[in-house]
Amino acid sequence: MALAHVASLRSEDPYRKVGAAALDFDNRVIGTAYNGLAPGFDPSPEFWADREGRQKFMLHAEINLCSLFRRGEAKLVATTTMPCTACMQTLCAYGIKEIYYQHVYHASDAPEIAALYGVKLVQVSEFPMMAE
């Protein structure tokens, strides 16, 4: 979870900074990502001022994360916020077995989707920054 939080710091979105990290079946980190714009797009300051207008252009952290590995390669994803409905569907399609998140996203159908596909979806309130 700490890696997801560090990744979220890279987000350019001034309102919602979301980060995600993935582990493979050997518990190795295979990617970190954050919500942001497609590479090569240099927005004006006015772009960031219009929160509603920019929403359709933002790429979610989970989608950016899935671009870093093949289907079936990752077993676990940690994300700072519960995946939205579309991201949860994508994570299931990629074969993710466990998803941990800190903040609830109330507009998401993630719990229902996780139950249907047998994905472990767990909210964590705290996470260790150092091994004890």
Long-range contacts (C-beta under 8 A, 24 or more apart in sequence): 1-78, 1-80, 1-100, 1-102, 1-124, 1-127, 2-127, 2-128, 2-129, 3-29, 3-32, 3-78, 4-32, 4-61, 4-78, 4-79, 4-80, 5-80, 5-102, 5-127, 6-32, 7-32, 7-33, 7-34, 7-61, 8-34, 8-35, 8-61, 8-80, 9-34, 10-34, 10-36, 11-35, 11-36, 11-61, 12-36, 12-37, 12-48, 13-48, 13-54, 13-58, 14-48, 15-51, 16-81, 17-80, 18-60, 18-61, 18-79, 18-80, 18-81, 19-61, 19-79, 19-80, 20-61, 20-62, 20-64, 20-65, 20-77, 20-78, 20-79, 20-80, 21-65, 21-77, 21-78, 21-79, 22-65, 22-68, 22-69, 22-74, 22-76, 22-77, 22-78, 22-96, 23-74, 23-75, 23-76, 23-77, 23-78, 24-69, 24-73, 24-74, 24-75, 25-75, 27-76, 30-68, 30-69, 30-73, 30-74, 31-65, 31-68, 31-69, 31-74, 32-65, 33-61, 33-62, 33-64, 33-65, 33-67, 33-68, 34-61, 34-64, 35-59, 35-60, 35-61, 35-64, 36-64, 60-84, 60-86, 60-87, 62-87, 62-90, 62-91, 63-87, 63-90, 66-90, 66-91, 66-94, 69-94, 71-95, 76-100, 81-105, 82-108, 82-110, 82-121, 82-123, 83-108, 83-110, 84-108, 84-110, 85-109, 85-110, 85-113, 88-113, 88-114, 89-113, 91-119, 92-117, 92-119, 98-122, 100-124, 102-127
